[in-house]
Amino acid sequence: MWNLTAYWRGLPLKPQGIVVVLAGFLPMLAIVAMGPAVPTLIAHFAHDPDARAQVPALIGAPGLTMAILAPFSGLLVDKFGRRQLLLAATAFYAVFGTVPLLLETLDQIYVSRLLLGISEAVILTVVNTLIADYWDDKGRKNWLFLQSLVGPVFGGLVGLSVGEASKLQWSAVFFVYLAAIPIWAAMMIWLFEPKKAEGGEASAALAVPKTGFPWWSAAITALVTFFAAMLYYVFIINGALAFAEVGVTEPDRYAQLIVVPTLFFLVGAVLFRILANRSYALQLGVFFALLGAGLAAIGLAETPSAMAAGVIVQQMAAGMAVPTLLAWTHSKFDFAHRGRAMGIWTAAFFLAQSQSPRLVHLLDQSTGSMQGAFLTAGLVGIVAGAVGAVIALALRKLPQAIASE
């Protein structure tokens, strides 16, 4: 068993870590906060014939902007530094997030959500860059682990609060973006501009690139991230449709069935930390294998309880997803190129968010059912897991072969 007190004492730069973890939740609010408010928003704009289509589109609008603009935000990070960009983006986040309180039409709110995505692209790019800047490899994994543990709890509390507040006022969801103000103040106090340094330490000026940008590494990490996120969002977006095929059609019944399985997200975060010192090929292999097995189990389930068991496995993989992909990507880039790399990573992840529903729709049509789509996606994930395991085994044998020559 881990000694959590000793673990906490072993985390360097605690104030900076807490602020970075909190700032990393701001982009998540764009999805988590809006979900429970969708019925209330549709009811308020019932006079608009397109409300049932436009209101759900508000959720994905920031992700679309992030996918397009994140690589450019990465360029700005490497050129102008981290701290000032993060402060500016967080301030605009509070403005664009709350401005719908003053707007009257869905079209106006949609535009504000696109502008919010610009701020989120910069915030997520800088936050993921600072995780690598402030800490060495061990420290990064510790803070990514902590972020993965706290995230689901934070998201659940936000979702519950928004659901209750939306009963009182249709626009209550937009007040949640005021959370950026105290986080901005904490950034002003504790965050500092890092510089390339050994041993995870940081000081106050920017490094000058000595080599060209490693485009090959960027392409590999982006492709794997895009592929992983496409599978990651299969259940998040289409889970209710899969459960409907085994007779669960009531939203409250669906929520009851998945509430315990989703707690296994935390188990996945712990699994990431356990495997953190193993090869990245093995970590990715385990992640893909679990994700594929969970999706395939959902696809093969004949009863709601069997499908919920599949969700348990899928959620374990979901808990590994972001920290595993980020830690691997961090390891591929030095300080001078890290901002651009994180911009490309962010773009790949959120582009997958927008394209995963299209993929699932095509699989649904070709297989004749949503469960068929889940099974197909699951088998692809299992194959990817096997490839990761083979690569991990080959890398393990390579030093032995060299030593024997």
Long-range contacts (C-beta under 8 A, 24 or more apart in sequence): 7-142, 10-142, 11-139, 11-142, 11-143, 11-146, 12-135, 12-139, 12-200, 13-134, 13-135, 13-139, 15-186, 15-189, 15-190, 16-130, 16-134, 16-190, 16-191, 16-192, 17-134, 17-135, 17-143, 17-146, 18-186, 19-183, 19-186, 19-187, 19-190, 19-191, 20-127, 20-130, 20-131, 20-134, 20-143, 20-191, 21-143, 21-146, 21-147, 21-150, 22-183, 22-186, 23-86, 23-90, 23-123, 23-127, 23-183, 23-187, 24-123, 24-124, 24-127, 24-128, 24-147, 25-151, 25-154, 25-155, 26-90, 26-93, 26-120, 26-123, 26-179, 26-180, 26-183, 27-62, 27-66, 27-120, 27-123, 27-124, 28-151, 28-154, 28-155, 29-97, 29-158, 29-176, 29-177, 29-179, 30-59, 30-62, 30-63, 30-113, 30-116, 30-117, 30-120, 31-59, 31-63, 32-155, 32-158, 32-159, 33-158, 33-159, 33-162, 33-173, 33-176, 33-177, 34-58, 34-59, 34-162, 34-173, 35-59, 35-159, 36-159, 36-160, 36-162, 36-163, 36-166, 36-173, 37-162, 37-163, 37-166, 37-170, 37-172, 37-173, 40-166, 40-167, 40-170, 40-173, 41-170, 41-173, 43-170, 44-170, 44-171, 45-106, 48-105, 48-106, 50-106, 51-106, 54-106, 54-107, 54-110, 55-106, 57-110, 58-106, 58-109, 58-110, 58-113, 60-353, 60-354, 61-110, 61-113, 61-114, 61-116, 61-117, 62-113, 62-114, 62-116, 62-117, 62-120, 63-117, 63-350, 63-353, 63-354, 64-114, 64-117, 64-350, 64-354, 65-114, 65-115, 65-116, 65-117, 65-118, 65-120, 65-121, 66-117, 66-120, 66-121, 66-124, 66-346, 66-347, 66-350, 67-347, 67-350, 67-351, 67-353, 67-354, 68-347, 69-117, 69-118, 69-121, 69-347, 70-121, 70-124, 70-125, 70-343, 70-344, 70-345, 70-346, 70-347, 70-350, 71-340, 71-343, 71-344, 71-347, 72-343, 73-121, 73-122, 73-125, 73-126, 73-339, 73-343, 73-346, 74-125, 74-129, 74-339, 74-340, 74-341, 74-342, 74-343, 74-344, 74-346, 75-339, 75-340, 75-343, 76-122, 76-339, 77-122, 77-125, 77-126, 77-129, 77-338, 77-339, 77-340, 77-342, 77-343, 78-209, 78-336, 78-337, 78-338, 78-339, 78-340, 81-193, 81-206, 82-126, 82-129, 82-130, 82-133, 82-191, 82-193, 82-194, 82-339, 83-187, 83-191, 83-192, 83-193, 84-193, 85-122, 85-126, 86-122, 86-123, 86-126, 86-127, 86-130, 86-187, 86-191, 87-184, 87-187, 87-188, 88-122, 89-118, 89-119, 89-120, 89-122, 89-123, 89-126, 90-119, 90-123, 90-180, 90-183, 90-184, 90-187, 91-180, 91-184, 92-118, 92-119, 93-119, 93-120, 93-123, 93-177, 93-180, 94-177, 94-178, 94-180, 94-181, 94-184, 96-177, 97-174, 97-176, 97-177, 97-178, 97-180, 98-174, 98-175, 98-177, 98-178, 99-174, 100-171, 100-174, 101-171, 101-174, 101-175, 116-177, 121-343, 121-346, 124-342, 124-346, 125-339, 125-342, 125-343, 125-346, 126-339, 126-342, 128-326, 128-330, 128-342, 128-345, 128-346, 129-338, 129-339, 129-342, 130-191, 130-194, 131-326, 131-330, 132-330, 132-333, 132-338, 132-342, 133-194, 133-202, 133-335, 133-338, 134-194, 134-200, 134-202, 135-200, 136-199, 136-200, 137-327, 137-330, 137-331, 139-200, 140-327, 140-330, 141-272, 141-273, 141-276, 141-323, 141-327, 142-273, 144-272, 144-322, 144-323, 144-326, 144-327, 145-269, 145-270, 145-272, 145-273, 145-276, 145-323, 147-323, 148-265, 148-266, 148-268, 148-269, 148-272, 148-319, 148-322, 148-323, 149-266, 149-269, 149-270, 152-262, 152-263, 152-265, 152-266, 194-335, 195-335, 196-334, 196-335, 196-336, 207-335, 207-336, 208-336, 209-336, 209-337, 210-336, 211-334, 211-336, 213-337, 213-340, 214-332, 214-333, 214-337, 217-332, 217-333, 217-341, 218-332, 218-333, 218-340, 218-341, 218-344, 220-332, 221-325, 221-328, 221-329, 221-332, 221-341, 221-344, 221-345, 221-348, 222-344, 222-345, 222-347, 222-348, 223-348, 224-284, 224-325, 224-328, 225-325, 225-329, 225-345, 225-348, 225-349, 225-352, 226-348, 226-349, 226-351, 226-352, 227-352, 227-384, 228-284, 228-287, 228-288, 228-291, 228-321, 228-325, 228-352, 229-321, 229-348, 229-349, 229-350, 229-352, 229-353, 229-356, 230-352, 230-355, 230-356, 230-359, 231-288, 231-291, 231-292, 231-295, 231-356, 231-377, 231-380, 231-381, 232-291, 232-317, 232-318, 232-321, 232-352, 232-356, 233-352, 233-353, 233-356, 233-357, 234-295, 234-356, 234-359, 234-360, 234-373, 234-374, 234-377, 235-294, 235-295, 235-298, 235-311, 235-314, 235-318, 235-374, 236-318, 237-356, 237-357, 237-360, 238-357, 238-360, 238-370, 238-373, 238-374, 239-298, 239-311, 241-370, 242-298, 242-299, 242-307, 242-370, 242-371, 242-374, 243-304, 243-307, 244-370, 245-369, 245-370, 245-371, 246-301, 246-302, 246-303, 246-304, 246-306, 246-307, 246-371, 247-304, 248-304, 257-304, 257-305, 257-307, 257-308, 258-308, 258-311, 260-308, 261-308, 261-309, 261-311, 261-312, 261-314, 261-315, 262-311, 262-315, 263-315, 264-312, 264-313, 264-315, 264-316, 264-319, 265-315, 265-316, 265-318, 265-319, 266-319, 267-315, 267-316, 267-319, 268-315, 268-316, 268-317, 268-318, 268-319, 268-320, 268-321, 269-319, 269-320, 269-323, 270-319, 271-316, 271-319, 271-320, 272-319, 272-320, 272-323, 272-324, 276-327, 278-392, 279-392, 279-395, 279-396, 280-324, 280-327, 280-328, 280-331, 281-388, 281-389, 281-391, 281-392, 281-395, 282-388, 282-389, 282-392, 283-320, 283-324, 283-327, 283-328, 284-324, 284-325, 284-328, 284-388, 285-384, 285-385, 285-386, 285-387, 285-388, 285-389, 285-391, 285-392, 286-320, 286-385, 286-388, 287-317, 287-320, 287-321, 287-324, 287-385, 287-388, 288-317, 288-381, 288-382, 288-384, 288-385, 288-387, 288-388, 289-381, 289-382, 289-384, 289-385, 289-386, 289-388, 289-389, 290-314, 290-316, 290-317, 290-320, 290-385, 291-317, 291-318, 291-321, 291-378, 291-381, 291-385, 292-377, 292-378, 292-379, 292-380, 292-381, 292-382, 292-383, 292-384, 292-385, 293-378, 293-381, 293-382, 294-378, 295-374, 295-375, 295-377, 295-378, 295-381, 296-374, 296-375, 296-378, 296-379, 296-381, 296-382, 297-378, 298-371, 298-374, 298-378, 299-371, 299-372, 299-373, 299-374, 299-375, 299-376, 299-377, 299-378, 300-371, 300-375, 301-371, 325-349
